[in-house]
Amino acid sequence: MRYRFDASSGGIKLTIPYDTNGNYQVRAEGVVIPPNDWDEALEQQGAITKTKGCGENRYIGIANILEFYLTPGCMVEVEPIDSIMAKVRMDWTMDEYFAEGGTTSFIDRLASSLGIEAYKIKVVAIYEGSVIVDFSIAADPPIIDPEMTPEEIAAAEAASLAAL
């Protein structure tokens, strides 16, 4: 999906509800904009501040809502990305989880145990019922050469997913 805000000044925060869980990537003027950092106090990705420029975004996992900020003349593209969606339940209280380092420690430990880079892991939601953490692990984007055939592109994308 593409969004453009045609105005001479100001900005707008868009909220898009989704019917199902997913992992989405936001591009502003063709550049991937990472989601806001996790906010331990909010127990979700940090709120849109409208200070980080066009494309500032966050995904609210339990509600399945993507929010992003648009500035005048900026083109934002929202696209689903290939990833593994998972959920883990830990026999801890929320206080114990955050006392042990919270989301940062969870991501670091999971990345270490899987032998992958931590940036591939995104915590989508944390909620009670013991402690339940929804997260996704993104595939490396395939390297696409402009001269590749559609079949070669499909093979590169399949190889990227197989690497997970």
C-alpha positions in Angstrom: 0.0 0.0 0.0 1.2 3.5 -0.7 0.3 6.7 1.1 1.2 10.3 0.2 0.2 13.4 2.1 -0.3 16.3 -0.3 -0.1 19.5 1.8 2.1 22.5 2.3 2.6 22.0 6.0 1.8 19.9 9.0 1.7 16.1 9.3 -0.6 13.2 9.9 -0.5 10.1 12.0 -2.3 7.2 10.3 -3.7 4.2 12.2 -4.4 1.0 10.1 -6.2 -1.9 11.8 -5.4 -5.3 10.4 -7.7 -8.4 10.7 -4.8 -10.8 11.3 -1.3 -10.7 12.8 1.5 -9.9 10.4 4.9 -8.4 10.0 5.1 -5.2 8.1 7.8 -2.9 6.8 7.5 0.8 6.3 9.4 2.7 3.6 9.6 6.4 3.4 10.8 7.7 0.0 12.1 4.2 -0.7 14.1 3.9 2.6 13.2 1.3 5.2 12.2 3.0 8.4 12.7 0.7 11.5 9.8 0.7 14.0 10.1 2.7 17.2 12.1 1.0 20.0 10.3 -1.0 22.6 9.0 1.1 25.5 9.2 -0.9 28.7 6.8 1.4 30.5 4.1 1.1 27.8 5.0 -2.7 27.3 4.8 -2.1 23.5 6.7 -0.2 20.8 7.1 3.4 21.7 4.4 5.9 20.7 4.6 8.0 17.6 6.3 11.2 18.6 6.1 13.0 15.2 9.7 14.1 15.7 11.5 11.4 13.8 10.3 12.4 10.4 8.2 10.8 7.7 7.7 7.1 8.2 8.1 6.9 12.0 6.1 3.8 12.8 5.1 1.2 15.3 3.0 -2.0 15.3 0.7 -2.6 18.3 0.6 -6.4 18.4 -2.4 -7.4 20.4 -4.7 -4.9 18.7 -3.0 -5.6 15.2 -2.6 -1.9 14.5 0.1 -0.3 12.4 0.7 3.4 13.1 2.9 5.7 11.0 3.6 9.4 10.5 3.3 11.2 7.2 4.8 14.6 6.4 3.9 16.8 3.4 5.1 15.4 0.0 6.4 12.2 1.5 5.5 8.8 0.0 5.2 5.9 2.5 4.9 2.3 1.4 3.7 -0.4 3.7 4.5 -3.9 2.7 4.3 -7.3 4.4 7.6 -9.0 4.9 8.5 -12.7 5.1 9.0 -13.8 8.7 8.3 -16.4 11.2 5.7 -15.4 13.7 5.9 -17.1 17.2 4.7 -16.9 20.7 6.3 -18.0 23.9 4.8 -18.4 27.4 7.2 -18.1 30.3 6.4 -19.0 33.9 7.2 -15.6 35.2 5.4 -12.6 36.4 5.6 -9.4 34.4 7.7 -7.8 37.2 10.2 -10.8 37.0 10.4 -10.5 33.2 11.2 -6.8 33.3 13.6 -7.2 36.3 15.6 -9.7 34.2 16.1 -7.2 31.4 12.8 -7.3 29.6 12.6 -7.2 25.9 16.2 -6.4 25.3 17.4 -9.5 27.2 14.7 -11.6 25.6 15.9 -10.6 22.1 19.5 -11.1 22.9 19.0 -14.5 24.5 16.8 -15.7 21.6 19.2 -14.5 19.0 22.1 -16.1 20.7 20.3 -19.5 21.1 19.2 -19.4 17.5 22.6 -18.2 16.2 21.1 -15.2 14.3 21.5 -11.4 14.5 19.3 -9.7 17.1 18.0 -7.1 14.6 16.0 -9.9 12.9 13.9 -10.3 16.0 11.0 -8.0 16.7 8.9 -8.2 19.8 5.3 -7.4 18.8 3.5 -7.8 22.1 3.9 -8.8 25.8 1.0 -9.6 28.0 0.1 -11.5 31.1 -1.0 -15.1 31.4 2.3 -15.9 33.1 4.3 -13.8 30.6 3.5 -14.2 26.9 5.8 -12.7 24.3 4.7 -12.5 20.6 7.6 -12.0 18.3 8.7 -12.4 14.7 12.0 -13.3 13.0 12.5 -11.7 9.7 14.3 -13.2 6.7 17.2 -11.4 5.2 16.0 -9.6 2.2 17.1 -11.3 -1.0 19.7 -9.6 -3.1 18.0 -8.7 -6.3 20.0 -7.8 -9.4 18.0 -5.6 -11.8 18.9 -7.9 -14.6 17.5 -11.0 -12.9 14.6 -12.9 -14.5 11.4 -13.4 -12.6 12.4 -17.0 -12.0 15.8 -16.0 -10.6 14.1 -13.5 -8.3 11.7 -16.2 -7.0 14.6 -18.5 -6.4 16.5 -15.7 -4.5 13.4 -15.1 -2.3 13.0 -18.8 -1.6 16.6 -19.1 -0.6 16.2 -16.1 1.7 13.3 -17.9 3.5 15.1 -21.2 3.6 18.0 -19.4 5.5 15.6 -18.9 8.5 
